[in-house]
Amino acid sequence: MSDRESGDEQQQQYAARGTVEQEIATKTLHIQSKRFYLDVKQNRRGRFLKIAEVIAGGKKSRLVMTMSTGAEFRDHLTDMSEFYASLGPSSPDNAPEDGRLKSEQITRDQERRYYLDLRENARGRFLKVTQSSPYRPRCSIALPAQGMIEFRDALTDLLDEYGTEEQENPVDLPDSKSMRTENKKILL
C-alpha cells in the first residue's frame, strides 16, 4: 500500500493515537479502472479487515470491519453475485427508479452498519458498500458487478488463512453511551 500513504507517516499517526497497526496480509485487485486493496491488519484489539478502493484519479475510499463481519460480508457478496447472475442484460428501460436492484444490511454493536446495494445506472451495474458509524464519517466503495466474484474469492482466501474469530480473550467493556449538547456529541 505504499502508493496510498507512507508507512512511516501512518505508523506515526497511529502511535500518536495509541493504536499501532500491524499489516499481516494484503491482496490487490484490478477491476475495470479501479484498484481494490484487501488488507488483514492487527492492533491491540485483534485482527480486522481494511478494504480500500482507489480510482484512476487517485481518490481513495476505505472501509474497516472485523474479521467476523468480513465473513458475513462475504456471504452477502455470494448472494449478491448469484442475484446478479440471474438478472438479464442491463436495460435502462427496466431499471428501478432509484437504481437499486437488491439491498442487504449488516449491523454490529447497534452502532456500526454496513449497507450493500446492488445498483444500476447508465454506466452499468455495481455494488455500493457503505459503512456508517457514529464515530467516523460515512464511507463507501463502489465495486463493479463484474468483479464481485473475484473480490469475494480474494476475501475468502484471506478469511480462510487468517480466521474469522474475534480476539480470543476480549475485554469485557460496558456499553458505550453518548450525549448531545448544542452542536457537540460527547462519548462516554
Residue, then its C-alpha position, 0 to 999 in steps of 0.5 A: m500500500s505504499d502508493r496510498e500513504s507512507g508507512d512511516e507517516q501512518q505508523q506515526q499517526y497511529a502511535a500518536r493515537g495509541t493504536v499501532e497497526q500491524e499489516i499481516a496480509t494484503k491482496t490487490l485487485h484490478i477491476q475495470s479502472k479501479r484498484f481494490y486493496l484487501d488488507v488483514k491488519q492487527n492492533r491491540r484489539g485483534r485482527f480486522l479487515k481494511i478494504a480500500e478502493v482507489i480510482a484512476g484519479g487517485k481518490k481513495s475510499r476505505l472501509v474497516m470491519t472485523m474479521s467476523t463481519g468480513a465473513e458475513f460480508r462475504d456471504h452477502l457478496t455470494d448472494m449478491s453475485e448469484f442475484y446478479a447472475s440471474l438478472g438479464p442484460s442491463s436495460p435502462d428501460n427496466a431499471p428501478e427508479d432509484g437504481r437499486l436492484k437488491s439491498e442487504q444490511i449488516t449491523r454490529d454493536q447497534e452502532r456500526r452498519y454496513y449497507l450493500d446495494l446492488r445498483e444500476n445506472a447508465r454506466g452499468r451495474f455495481l455494488k455500493v458498500t457503505q459503512s456508517s458509524p457514529y464515530r467516523p464519517r460515512c464511507s463507501i466503495a463502489l465495486p463493479a458487478q463484474g468483479m464481485i466474484e473475484f473480490r469475494d474469492a480474494l476475501t475468502d482466501l484471506l478469511d480462510e488463512y487468517g480466521t474469522e474469530e474475534q480476539e480470543n480473550p476480549v475485554d469485557l467493556p460496558d456499553s458505550k453511551s453518548m450525549r448531545t449538547e448544542n452542536k457537540k456529541i460527547l462519548l462516554 
